[in-house]
Amino acid sequence: MLVAPFRIGVDVGGTFTDLVLVDARGRVEAFKSPSVPANPAEGVLATVELAAKSLNSSVKAFLSNTGLFVHGSTVATNTLLEKKGAKVGLLVTDGFRDSLEIRRSIREDVWDHRRPFPQVLVPRYLRLPVTERIEADGTVRIPFDPESVAAAARVFAEEGVEAVAICFLHAYVNPAHERAAKAELQKLLPKVWVSASSDIAPTIGEYERTSTTVVNAYVAPRVVPYLKSLSERLAALGLPRKLLMIQSNGGAISIDEIGHAPVNLVLSGPAAGVGSLRFFGKDAGSDHLISIEVGGTSCDVTLMQRGEVSMTDQIVLDGYHLNIPAVDIHTVGAGGGTIASVDGAGLLKAGPEGAGSMPGPACYSRGGERPTVTDAQLVLGRLKPGPYAGGAIMLDLDKARRAIEIHIAQPLKLSVEDAAAGIIQLVERNILHAVERSSLEKGYNPRSFALVAAGGAGPLHGSAAARLLGSSTLYVPRLAGVFCAFGMCNSDLRHDHLRSWLQDLDGKTGSSRDQLEHGFQQIEAAAGEVLTREGFEGSRAILRRGYDLRYFGQQWTVAVECPSTDPVIVRASFETAYERLFGYVQPGGAIEIVNLRVAAIGRLDPLEITGALPVGADPVPQSQRRVWIDRETGFATIPVYDGTILTPRQQLVGPAVIEEATTTIFVGPGDRLAITDAGNYRVSIAHAGAGA
C-alpha cells in the first residue's frame, strides 16, 4: 500500500512516456505508455491514468495526494526540429540586419563546405532595423527612436507575425533600448509574443545572443500554451500544486517562471538524468560517473566528476546556436529505434534516422518495415518475443528477421544473424565514440569513471561499451528504463543568473574586489527573490557563485565555479580547469572576467528509497535462451533471470540476460554481477582495458 504524499516524474520520450511514482515511505513504482507525438499531453494523462488504475484509485484521488509533479518535455525540441514554430519577426540595430544569417561564418565541419546552413528562422523581409545604438561601455551613441519600432510593427501586423525577437547591439551591457522597444511593441501588438535578448541571453556575442532569442520567440507560442493547458488540466483533475518543468540545466522550475524563456527547455528530458546520477552515486560506490542513457531515438552521454555534472552555455541543436545554461550532454543517434541501412557504397550505417514510436521498429507491428537496433537485439536473442512494457507493445521476431534480411543481409550477402550482429557492433562503436567525446576530449580519462547504463536499451549495450572503454565497473539502476523520470523526482529547483562584466581579473585596469563583491550581491539579490517566489528560503535556498574567464585575446571562455573574489584563488581555479582542457596554462597571463554567474538552487527533501531484503540463496534462472554473445563466441545458450525477484547481495557470472520491468540487461562473458543493498546492479567487467 503506497502512502501519500507522492512525488511524480513524467518524461515524454520519442517512443514511450514514462512515469515514476515515489511514495512517502520511499517505495517506487514505474509506468510506461506509448507517447503521442501529435499531442504529448495525451501521453502524459494516459500514463497518469495507468498509474491511478494500478493503485485502484481514481485520477482525482491520485493527483490530489501528489505533493510534487515534475515534467520533462520534448515539445520545445520537437517544435524546432520539425520546423513547426511561430512566424517570427526580428528587430535589430540599424545596420545589423543580416547578422543572424551571416552566423559569423560558423561551420561545424570546416571541410564540409557544401552542406547548406540550417533554415534561417526569420526571413530577411521580417528582420527590420531600429534607429538606436549603444556602445560597448553602455553609453548611448544614437538615441532610441520609437517611430522606427512603430514602422516595424506595421509590417509585422500586415505579415501575420506571431512573435518578435529583439536583439540590439550591446544590450547585455545596457538593456534600456531593448526594454523601450519591447514596451512599444506590447502596446502596438498586444497579442504578439515579444522576447528581448537582455532577458533571454544577456551575454556578449551578437550572433549567439540573436540566435537564442529568435529560437525562444519561435518556440514560445507553441510551448507555453501547451504547458499552461497541461497544468490547467492536471489542476482540474485534482493536482494541488503547480506543475514543475525540468530545464536544460538539470534543475526544475515552475511554469510561471519559465513562461518568458521556454528556450531553456530544449534539453528538458535528457537533463533530468542529473537527478538520477546524483542519487545513484553513493550506491554505485563512486562520484565519478559517465552515463549512457539509450532510449528509443538516441543515446545521451553525461559526465559527473566529484558529484558535479559538467555544464555548458553553448549548445547546438539542429544547427542553431543557443547560449543557455545546460547540462553538457552529447547525443548520438544510437537508440533502440535507430534505423540501420546500407549506403550507396555498400557500407552498413546506423542512423541518424529513427523509427520513433509510430510506426516504430519492424517488430512493433505498427507498419514499420525498416530494420532498427531493437529488431537486431530481438534476432540475436537478447530480447524475447512477446509483450513488452506491460503489454503496450508486442515484439514480433518474424517481422524483425524479415526487415533485416531484406534491407541488410541480402545487400551485404550475410546471414540474418550476422547482419544483426553487425548492427549492434556498429551502434556500440558509436556509443564508444560519444563517451570519448564527452570524456577524453574534455580532459577526462574514462577508465577512471564507472559507466552507468540507463534508458530502456542502455543496459543491453553497457557491458560491451564498458569493455571497449577499458572501464572496470558498470552500474545499472533497477529503474534504468525510467532513468530520467526518476531523476525528476530528485531534481532541485535551479535558476541561473548572469551578468556581463568584461574586466581584468587582477584589477589593474578593471574592477576591484569590492566592485566584484558588489556585482555578485546585486545578482544574488535578484536570484534570492526568485527563490522566495518559488517557496525556498533559509537553508533550502542556496546561491553558488561562478565566473566565465579567458585569457585576453581569446574568443571562448572557461566556466569556473568559485565562491571567492580573491584574484589568486580565482586564477588557480581557472588554470586548473584550463590545463585539464588544453594541457597548458600561461603563467602570469592576463585573465579577463567575461561574466559573473550565480546559480540559485532550491533544495528539495532528499529521496530515501526502500530496498528489498536480502536472501541467502543463489539466484535461479527462469529459463535458458540462445543468445549472441560476441564476435568471438557467436551464439550460446545462456541463463535468463527475472530481475523483479532478484534481491540484494545475490551474485552471478555472465554471460546472462536479466529481464527487468523497464529494461533488459545483458551481462557479458566473465563479467561478475552483484546486486547492491539498494537493489541495483554493479558489474565488474572481465579483462577491463585488455587490448585497449
Summary of the structure (lengths in Angstrom):
residues: 692
radius of gyration: 26.0
end to end distance: 49.8
largest distance: 81.7
contacts: 2524
relative contact order: 0.10
helix: 35%
strand: 28%
